[in-house]
């Protein structure tokens, strides 16, 4: 089978590898579509994300769906030919966090496409059957590979404490995660939603997806627009999907007293200077997350039954041989890119 193997920053090679054999509790999947996540780009460009450092050649990719072509002897509830969405994080099931139901914090987690676990930029992968979910017949493979980023957006709403009906929300960043959070916020009963981005084509799409105001970071009236739209209070929750010192400080300016800031961006260095005195004086709540637990099936049901516009996020579909091109497009933001997928078959 063909696999895209990252050896070092900006060095991805298409290679032939043997098709894996599934274990007794695994399914062998023929990968259909895989999204390029910003985290994949971090690995591609820098060779690391935080404490995750690429030391050996690795196959990236975790936003994916596939078709079951073989199953282990102990697998029940699935048949060969089933199309499934894949949850990329597999917990140990034994540590403290797994035992209290917070398996996204598992200390022994195996995460697809993060060192040392190979990911989905290959034609076949073996994965535990407990972490794949049947796709509705009407769901396309392109939509299936968008469930993972939508799950991130849904989890942001949950981890931030939920949105009281009609409350205002600001979202910093108009990429896939920012727009997924927008869709999730509207479905969760948010009132006015403000999306802030430096990219005009992302702001245009945010308006089409239901943002009440899509504001450029260069707009001198940014704060005024949000304040006017919230009767002078500021937003109840601000979601920062970028994760830089500049954007987290903007979040502090946008949030109302007694409000919440939720961090799900990963562009920080190891440390960032933020006005923590505001947390005490203004009684703010700061939350954050970067993964999910017990939410993929909800994300799939919502997407299917509510006919959510996830496909509007998909701007480019490339082949595996074009993987480096896709990484560069996402990194540089060229050609009005939002979400790039690799179509395997």
Secondary structure, DSSP 8 states (H G I E B T S, - for coil): -EEEEEEETTEEEEEE-------TTEEEEEEEEEE--HHHHHHHHHSEETTEE--S-B----EEEEEEEEE-TT--S--TT-EEEE--EE--S-SHHHHTT-GGG-TT-EETTSTTS--SSBSEEEEEGGGEEE--TT--HHHHTTHHHHHHHHHHHHHTT---TT--EEEE--SHHHHHHHHHHHHTT-SSEEEEES-HHHHHHHHHTT-SEEEETT-TTHHHHHHHHTTTS-EEEEEESS--HHHHHHHHHHEEEEEEEEE------S-----THHHHHTT-EEEE-S--SS-HHHHHHHHHHTT--GGGGEEEEE-GGGHHHHHHHHHHT-TT-SEEEEE--
